Structures are given as structure tokens and as C-alpha cells.
């Protein structure tokens, strides 16, 4: 099972990207949210959800682990396919989707093309208990990147006498732009930005 891909963005459209990993191009379906974070001919890191069907092996890529988790929740709902889930993720932010589900706002969920009243209701009923963690400040959603790197970097900086509160905001910003950054690189970047 492919969990993640790290490579160069060879092709980029709002709905798919081709990620070149050491000479092999992977066709990856993406949402608009992820598409906006990618840059043609630049290195990237994507969390991958692989879906194997009788007629196809499909890859879907996400900039954050949270977006991947929401995608998996959405496709677990009967009647919501991968394409519908990507359209929903392209239309609304994770926070808006979670708020819509928690408040039972069917009209908000229906803003996504191809999702009708019945499907919206099914999403609300099936996911109401599962989306709690997505409903909060936008930073906490996108910061669901590998916390280990962040924690190691922040404690290294604390040793240098830099308060955690100062470096944490900068760390979140850097991790948002580059989720695959190493501890050393993150420390360097934070020091440059203080």
C-alpha cells in the first residue's frame, strides 16, 4: 500500500498532479486545496490514499494528514465516491465540512457539485460523531502534520533559550508550506524567522 510520495511535480492541474519519484510518474487525484500548495517542477510530499478496484488502481494525494482523514471519512459514506469526496474537499474547507456536518447544515454540504439532499443527509448522519476533531481553528487542522518533527525542533530551540511560544507559530507556518521538512531544516528556518 502506498502511504506517501515524495518527488517532483511533473504535471499539475486543479484536479490531478503527476509526481515524479526517481523517474516514475505517479498520477494522483487531488483537491483544489492540495493543488494550490503544489508548484510545477518543485519537490513535494503528499499523503496518499490508494484505492484498488477491479478495473483500476487509483491514487489520491493530500497536502495534510487531516485532509486525507476527511477524504477517508467521506468515502466511507454509502453513495460518496472518491470523485465526490474530492469535489467536496475542493468546495469547502475541512472546518466548513466539519461545521456543516456537526450543525446538520445539509444546504452547506450540497454546495459541492454532485451532492444532492439525500447524500448530504447521509453524510451528516454517518459522520456526525467522527468529525469533532476537525472543527476548530484552521491552524490546528493544517498543523496535523507529523508532530514529532515539530516537537523535536521546539525542544532543541528551547535548549538554545528560545521560548516555545515564540518558535511554535513559526514552526506551524513552515510545516504548512513544507510538511516533509527535516528537524535540522526546521530549526534553521525558525532561527532565520525569529
N, C-alpha and C positions, 0 to 999 in steps of 0.2 A: 504494500500500500504506500503510495506517495504521500508524505506528510507535508513537505515544503519543497520549494525550488528556490535556488539562488543562482542568478545568472544575469545576462544582458537582455534588455528589452529590444527584441529584433523587429517586432511589428507591434503597433499599438492603435486600437480603435476604442470607442467608448464601451464596446461590449466584449471584446476579446483582446488578448495580447499573445504574442509568441515570445516565450522566454528561452533564450539560447543558453543551455547549460553544457559547457565544454563541447560545443559542436552539434549538440542535439537540440532541435527546436521543439518546445512543448507548446501546443495550442491550449490556451487556458481561458475559459469563460470568466469574465469579471463584471463587477458592478461599476456604475459611474463613479461611486465613491472611491473605489480602488483605482480606476482608470485615471482619476485626477492626481493620484500620488505617483504615477509612473512617468518616466521620462525616456523617450526613444534613445536607444544606444547607451543607456546608463545601466549600471548594476542595480539589481533589485532583489528583494527577498519577499516571497509570498507564501502564506499558509495555504495548503492545497487540500481540497476535498475531492477525492476520486470516486466517481460513480460508475460502476460496471453494470452495463445492461447487455442483453443478448446480442444486440446489434452494434454496440459501441462502448468504448472506454472513454469516459469524459472527465476532464479536469476543470475544476473551478478554483480560482485564486482569490485570496483576500489579503488586504494590507494588514489587518489586525486579527488577532485570535477571536476577539469579540464578534467581528463581522462573520467569521466562519461559524461560530457557535450559533448566531442568529439564523444564518442560512440553513444549518442543520435542523434547527427547531422548526423553521418554516416548511422544509421539505418533509418533515415527519407528519405534517398535517395532510390528511387524505384529500386529494384534489389539488394540492400545491406541488407543482413540478419545479425542477431546478431553474428553468427559464422564468417562471412566475416569481420565484423567490428572488432572483437577481433583479427583476424589474422592480419589485417592492423595495429592495435594498438601494436601487438607483433613484427611486422616487422620494423615499423618506429616510431620515437619519435613523440610527439604531434607537436613539432616545424617543423619536416620534413614533416609531413602530411599537416600542415597549409601552409608551404612554397610551397610544391608541388601543392596544390590547387590554391594558390594565383598567382603563376607564370605559371599556366596551364601546369605543367610538368606531363603529362599523364604517361610517362615511369616510373617515380618515384613511382606513386600510384600503377602501375601494378607490382611492385616488390613483393607486397603481393600476396601469393598463392591464386589462385581462382578469382582474379580480372582481368578481361580482358579489352581490349581497350574501348569498349562501356561503361562498368560500370565506368571505370576511368574517361572518358569524362563526364558522367552524374554526378559523384561526384564533379568534377571541376565546372561544370555549376551550379549545385544546391547549392553548399556551398561557392562559391567564396565570397559572401557578409557576410557570417556568421562566418568565421574563423579568421578574423582580430586579435581578442584578443589573439589568441594562438600563433601568430607569433611574437616572441620577445625573450629576453634572457630566457634560460631554467629555471633559478631560478624563474622568475615571473610566469612561468606556474605551477611549482610544489608548489609554495607558495600560490596557490589559496585555501589554507586551511582556516578554519574559522579564519578570520582576527580579530574578536572580542577578542579572547584569546590573540593573539599576541599584539594587541593594549593595552589591559589592563595590560599585563605583562610589556610592554615597558614603559608605563606611571608610573607604580609602581617603576620601576628601575630608571626612571628619578628623581623621588622624592628622591631616595637614592643617587642621584648625578652622576649616570652613564649615559653618553651621549647616546641618541637614536641610533646614527650611530654605536656605539660600540656593543650594545646589539642586534641590528636588524639582523645582519648577523648570529650571534649565534642562535637567535630565529628561523630564517628560516631553519637552519641546523637541529635543534631539531624537529621542526614541520614536516620536511620532513621525519624524521625517525619515529616520533610518532605523527600522526595527532590528536589523541584523548587526548593529554596531557592536564592537568588542568592548570589554571593560576598559582596556587601556585607552582606546579611541574616545570612549565616552568621557573618561576622566579628563583627557586633553581638551576635548570640546567644551566641557563645563568650565575648565580653568580659563579658556580663551574668552568665554562669555560672561564671566563674573565681573 
